[in-house]
Amino acid sequence: MQQVTIKNNFISLSVLDYGAIVQKILFRDKNGKELNLVVGFENPEDYLEDQIALGACVGRFAGRISNGGFRINDTTYNLYSKDGVHLHGGKNGFSKKYWTLDKVVHDEQPMVRLSYKSPHMEEGYPGNLNASVTYKLIDNSLHIIHEAVTDQSTVLNMTNHSYFRLDNTNSIDHYGLQLECPEILETHANLLPTGNLVRVSDTDYDFLNKKKIAKVRLDTPFVVSHDAKKVAELYSSVSGIRMKVESNQPAVVVYTPLEFGAICFETQNYPDAPNYKSFPSALLHPGETYYNRAVFTFDLVT
């Protein structure tokens, strides 16, 4: 397993070739103490046993797919499902693959690019897919860019699955959270979308104005406002660290695990998009390039 670290005057980033995993994002708090802002393992080999995609690139399809698969034109593609749900690309999705380290640059804008060739019908998905993820540091921002091309029409929805923790308190209750998301996707008990969009006003999901997370726990697809300049903002008064999230994707799945204090911002297309014509299309055709850009900006608010 290979590890690469890039850094500038603001951020130090460590990435693994296994799962294209973000292992560490080091940033100094208001007291000058260096903190790792993502949950992960110190020993890279421990990720081989991880079951919750810590820091990994998730694909081919992040989130959930219903009906045991999907159709493209007149062809049905069957996917591995558990209790009626296909999750994060199947039994061995992108998060469990060794990626190729294609490029590492150490300069004023350091970057790491990794790639993975997913063969036709891997995990049931059609098309030979050439995917890449680029991690780039620009000042106090981490840019994550997922790209892919295919030789046959397929569906694709990639994202990064980092669990953010802005201080060492092991709790997120005191974090301030704002989401530029006026609606959520209504979901069944198994977290598959019903197809309906629901306004967040006067519900526990209303983070349009920044407020403390408190006891609210989420595993929720939020619909990003069309004119949003940012997707989310997260702040810890303990560390003074603020994180802003930008994205070109129509949704963000916000996930707060029950087992430990952390929060994911999975910038992506709608879950189960292949099975809903009313959702943004997840189709990728030959000659097209999939492009998913997310920017995580860190600063101090005292």
Secondary structure, 3 states (H helix, E strand, C coil): CCEEEEECCCCEEEEECECCCEEEEEEECCCCCEEECECCCCCHHHHHHCCCCCCEEECCECCEECCCEEEECCEEEECCCECCEEECCCCCCHHHCECEEEEEECCCCCEEEEEEEECCCHHHCCCCEEEEEEEEEECCEEEEEEEEEECCCEECECEEECEECCCCCCCCCCCEEEECCCEEEEECCCCCEEEEEEECCCCCCCCCCCEECCCCCCEEEEECCCCCCCCEEEECCCCCEEEEEEECCCEEEEECCCCCCCEEEEEECCCCHHHCCCCCCCEECCCCCEEEEEEEEEEECC
